[in-house]
Amino acid sequence: MTREIDIECPSCSPREEVAHEVLKEGQSPLVRCMKCGQAHPAKMKTPKNVSVRVIVSKMDVSNTFKTDLDSETVLHVDDELVVDDEETGMVCPILITSIEAGGKRVNAGKAEGIETVWGRAIDEVTVKFSAQEGTDKTEVIEKRVPGDYEFVVGAEEKVGNTRLFITKIKVRDGLFRSRKGDVVLAKYVKRIFARKGRREGSIQGGIRRGPW
């Protein structure tokens, strides 16, 4: 999430405003032209705050909140945003899944022009595993973890007393991570594919065994 402003660029557009990224705020602000890449000092007006409507989905429940943002703040789909609703006291990090501005869905927009933001809570997420046992049996297993929890391809993951060995991870952008050692944060996981190991404390031949 970055702040963008429209001002003249002394290098490529001295008479017409173009988009700039704010690099430094304060008494000596610094910006970078998004057209030519030139960084230069700038005079900036103090932005106002706007209240943005945010619909937050958590598990199977959606709730509507308000959060105050700098009017010049630019939000993008797949940005992370901390929703801080003063009226309800709810503070929750979300991953933006959709933005409505000007009566239509957009991929990005300035806070002052945004009507609604939809997002998925990522403080805690439920991750689904497709756990394969043998050659023809697959079980769906769920695990609830913090959004920043790391899943690693090739690593062992315990769900209850079931041992799962991760073989592949489908990310929410539709891509897969299948190279051993690839790491994906839980908040970005669409589904994890794994093979089941033996349960801890399983009984074989009448003898209770330890971990396998």
C-alpha positions as CSV (number, residue, x, y, z in Angstrom):
1,M,0.0,0.0,0.0
2,T,1.6,3.3,-1.1
3,R,0.5,6.9,-1.2
4,E,0.4,8.5,-4.7
5,I,-0.2,12.2,-5.6
6,D,-0.6,14.0,-8.9
7,I,1.9,16.9,-9.4
8,E,4.2,18.3,-12.1
9,C,7.5,16.5,-12.8
10,P,10.4,18.9,-13.5
11,S,12.0,16.3,-15.7
12,C,9.2,15.0,-18.0
13,S,6.1,17.0,-17.3
14,P,6.7,20.5,-15.9
15,R,3.3,21.8,-17.1
16,E,1.0,18.9,-16.5
17,E,0.4,16.8,-13.4
18,V,1.4,13.2,-13.5
19,A,1.3,10.4,-10.9
20,H,4.1,10.3,-8.3
21,E,4.9,7.9,-5.5
22,V,5.6,9.5,-2.1
23,L,9.0,8.4,-0.8
24,K,9.3,10.7,2.2
25,E,6.7,12.7,4.1
26,G,7.3,15.6,6.5
27,Q,8.8,19.1,6.1
28,S,11.0,18.1,3.2
29,P,8.9,15.6,1.2
30,L,10.4,13.5,-1.6
31,V,8.5,12.0,-4.5
32,R,9.3,9.8,-7.5
33,C,7.6,10.3,-10.9
34,M,5.9,7.1,-12.0
35,K,6.2,8.2,-15.6
36,C,10.0,8.7,-15.9
37,G,11.3,7.5,-12.5
38,Q,12.9,10.8,-11.5
39,A,13.0,11.5,-7.7
40,H,12.6,15.1,-6.6
41,P,11.4,17.3,-3.7
42,A,7.8,18.5,-3.8
43,K,5.4,20.8,-2.2
44,M,2.4,18.8,-1.0
45,K,-0.9,19.8,0.6
46,T,-1.8,18.1,3.8
47,P,-4.2,15.2,2.9
48,K,-7.5,14.7,4.7
49,N,-8.8,11.6,6.2
50,V,-11.7,9.7,4.7
51,S,-13.9,6.9,6.1
52,V,-13.9,3.8,3.9
53,R,-16.5,1.0,4.1
54,V,-14.9,-2.4,4.5
55,I,-16.6,-5.8,4.4
56,V,-14.5,-8.3,6.2
57,S,-15.0,-12.1,5.7
58,K,-13.8,-14.4,8.5
59,M,-14.5,-18.1,8.1
60,D,-18.1,-18.1,6.9
61,V,-19.2,-14.8,8.4
62,S,-19.0,-11.3,6.8
63,N,-19.3,-8.0,8.8
64,T,-19.2,-4.4,7.7
65,F,-16.8,-1.9,9.3
66,K,-15.4,1.6,8.7
67,T,-11.7,2.5,8.7
68,D,-10.1,5.9,8.3
69,L,-7.5,6.4,5.7
70,D,-5.4,9.2,4.2
71,S,-7.5,10.4,1.2
72,E,-4.5,10.0,-1.1
73,T,-3.7,6.4,-0.1
74,V,-3.9,4.0,-3.0
75,L,-5.2,0.6,-2.3
76,H,-4.7,-2.4,-4.6
77,V,-6.4,-5.8,-4.7
78,D,-4.1,-8.3,-2.8
79,D,-2.8,-5.5,-0.6
80,E,-2.8,-6.0,3.1
81,L,-4.8,-3.5,5.2
82,V,-5.3,-3.1,8.9
83,V,-9.0,-2.2,9.5
84,D,-9.3,-0.1,12.6
85,D,-13.0,0.6,13.3
86,E,-13.2,3.2,16.1
87,E,-17.0,2.7,16.7
88,T,-16.8,-1.0,17.3
89,G,-13.1,-1.2,18.5
90,M,-12.4,-3.9,16.0
91,V,-8.8,-4.1,14.7
92,C,-8.1,-6.7,12.1
93,P,-5.5,-7.2,9.3
94,I,-7.1,-8.2,6.0
95,L,-6.1,-9.2,2.5
96,I,-8.0,-7.0,0.0
97,T,-10.0,-9.2,-2.4
98,S,-12.1,-6.6,-4.2
99,I,-12.5,-2.9,-4.5
100,E,-15.5,-0.8,-5.7
101,A,-15.0,2.7,-7.0
102,G,-17.2,4.7,-9.3
103,G,-19.9,2.0,-9.2
104,K,-17.7,-0.7,-10.6
105,R,-15.1,-3.2,-9.5
106,V,-11.5,-2.0,-10.0
107,N,-8.0,-3.4,-9.3
108,A,-6.8,-0.2,-7.5
109,G,-8.1,3.2,-6.4
110,K,-7.4,6.2,-4.1
111,A,-9.2,6.0,-0.8
112,E,-11.1,9.2,-1.5
113,G,-12.8,7.6,-4.5
114,I,-13.4,4.1,-3.0
115,E,-16.9,3.1,-2.1
116,T,-16.3,-0.3,-0.7
117,V,-13.4,-2.6,0.1
118,W,-13.9,-6.4,0.5
119,G,-11.3,-8.3,2.4
120,R,-10.5,-11.6,4.0
121,A,-9.3,-11.6,7.6
122,I,-5.8,-12.9,7.9
123,D,-5.1,-12.7,11.7
124,E,-6.2,-16.4,11.7
125,V,-7.1,-18.5,8.7
126,T,-8.4,-22.0,8.1
127,V,-6.2,-24.0,5.7
128,K,-7.5,-27.0,3.8
129,F,-5.3,-30.1,3.2
130,S,-6.0,-32.7,0.5
131,A,-4.4,-35.6,2.3
132,Q,-3.7,-38.7,0.3
133,E,-3.5,-42.1,1.9
134,G,-2.4,-44.9,-0.3
135,T,-3.2,-44.6,-4.0
136,D,-6.9,-44.1,-4.0
137,K,-8.0,-42.5,-0.8
138,T,-8.0,-38.7,-0.2
139,E,-9.3,-36.9,2.9
140,V,-9.9,-33.2,3.4
141,I,-8.4,-32.0,6.7
142,E,-8.5,-28.5,8.1
143,K,-6.1,-26.6,10.3
144,R,-6.6,-23.1,11.8
145,V,-3.4,-21.1,12.1
146,P,-2.2,-17.5,12.3
147,G,-2.1,-15.7,8.9
148,D,1.7,-15.5,9.0
149,Y,2.2,-19.2,9.7
150,E,4.7,-20.8,7.3
151,F,4.0,-23.9,5.3
152,V,7.0,-25.6,3.7
153,V,6.9,-28.0,0.7
154,G,8.6,-31.2,1.7
155,A,8.1,-30.6,5.5
156,E,6.0,-32.5,8.0
157,E,2.9,-30.8,9.3
158,K,0.8,-32.2,12.3
159,V,-2.9,-31.8,12.4
160,G,-4.1,-33.3,15.7
161,N,-2.2,-36.6,15.9
162,T,-2.1,-37.0,12.1
163,R,1.2,-36.5,10.4
164,L,1.1,-34.9,6.9
165,F,4.0,-34.5,4.5
166,I,3.4,-31.5,2.2
167,T,4.0,-32.3,-1.5
168,K,2.5,-29.2,-3.2
169,I,0.8,-25.9,-2.3
170,K,-1.8,-24.1,-4.4
171,V,-1.5,-20.3,-3.8
172,R,-4.5,-18.0,-4.1
173,D,-3.2,-16.5,-7.3
174,G,-3.8,-19.9,-8.9
175,L,-0.1,-20.9,-9.1
176,F,1.5,-23.9,-7.4
177,R,4.6,-24.2,-5.3
178,S,6.0,-27.7,-5.5
179,R,9.8,-27.3,-5.1
180,K,11.1,-28.7,-1.9
181,G,11.8,-25.9,0.6
182,D,9.3,-23.5,-1.0
183,V,7.6,-21.5,1.7
184,V,4.0,-20.1,1.6
185,L,2.4,-18.0,4.3
186,A,-1.0,-19.4,5.4
187,K,-2.9,-16.2,4.4
188,Y,-1.9,-16.9,0.8
189,V,-2.7,-20.6,0.7
190,K,-5.6,-21.9,-1.4
191,R,-5.1,-25.6,-0.7
192,I,-2.2,-27.8,0.5
193,F,-1.7,-31.3,-1.0
194,A,0.0,-33.8,1.2
195,R,0.4,-37.5,1.9
196,K,-0.6,-39.0,5.2
197,G,2.0,-40.5,7.5
198,R,1.2,-42.9,10.3
199,R,-0.7,-41.5,13.3
200,E,1.3,-40.9,16.5
201,G,0.6,-43.5,19.1
202,S,-1.0,-45.9,16.5
203,I,-1.6,-49.5,17.6
204,Q,-0.1,-52.2,15.5
205,G,-0.1,-55.9,16.4
206,G,-1.6,-55.1,19.8
207,I,1.4,-53.0,20.8
208,R,1.1,-49.2,21.1
209,R,3.9,-47.6,19.2
210,G,5.5,-44.2,19.6
211,P,5.9,-41.6,16.9
212,W,6.7,-42.8,13.3
